[in-house]
Structures are given as structure tokens and as C-alpha cells.
Amino acid sequence: MKLKARLSGAITACVLATLLFASRVSAVNDDSAAVQNQIRVELEKWKLDFNAADASQVCGLFAPDLISNFRGQPEDTYNSLCANMQAALTDPAKTYHYDLEIKEILVSGDLAVVRLVWTLKVRPKDGGPEETTREPGMDIFRRQPDGSWKISRYMAYEAPGPT
């Protein structure tokens, strides 16, 4: 009888442990999906702000400790990147428009990595030809103390044109 009781207790413990583990995995997956959605929303908001030439909003996606790399350009910090973007949006000779393609978002703890492609269209205001540049890249988001997700690091490069 004691063996039967021990076996029954062991089986019950295994079932409870399995249920606890499954609920933890499910909670982690739900949290990851919520973070992915939050990051998608932030990226789309940034695109809309940029395309509306809202220079007051375009720095909001980036963390104060930002370090960014774009092929052939000097490394940017939060301050230098924001100054460059705000200058572009107030350029009297050109308009800028970004399209966004999110390839993948991976979330782990307080970090998330986003593979994406930005397509930049630059139009001269005098009616000259439009220039289009595809910019594949990778953004590293970090959860901020207030719970928001901001880009802390990113690297992008200009994709080669058709051959």
C-alpha cells in the first residue's frame, strides 16, 4: 500500500511540475508576442512621424545610450543621429519618405533584435528625379526603466542595386 501511495504521489508531482512548466513557457511566449507587437507599433509610429516630417517626434524611438553604424558613415550617438534626422526633415530642397519591412523580431529578456529593411525615397522639391535606397539592418531594442522599448544599437547598410 505504501508503494502505491508513493507512486501516486510521484505521478501527481510530475503532472503538477509539467503543468507549471507548460504555464511558464506559455507566459513567456505571450510576453514575447506582446513585446514584438509593442516594437512593431513603435517602428510604425516612427515611420509615420518621419514621413510627416515631424522633427519633434523622430528621436523618440531611440535610447539615450544609442550607438549606430551605417556603412561608410561615422558612428552616431543619440545626439548626432537626432540632429541629422531633424536637419533632413527641415531640408528646404528635399523631402524624405521611408517604407518599412520587418523581417523578424526576436525577444530575450530585456533585449530584442529586429531584422528589417528600410526603403528611403528622397525627392527633390524642384521636381528632379527621385532617389531610392534600400537599407537592410538590425536594430537592438532595450527595455527602458519606464517599460518602453527603444533602439539602443543599430547597424544598417545600403543594399546593392539590381545588377
PEBEL-V710115 format. One record per helix or strand of 3 or more residues. SS is the DSSP state (H for helix, E for strand). FROM is the first residue (numbers start at 1). TO is the last residue. If there is no record, write none. Layout:
ss=SS from=FROM to=TO
ss=SS from=FROM to=TO
This chain:
ss=H from=2 to=51
ss=E from=62 to=70
ss=H from=78 to=89
ss=E from=94 to=108
ss=E from=111 to=124
ss=E from=131 to=143
ss=E from=149 to=158
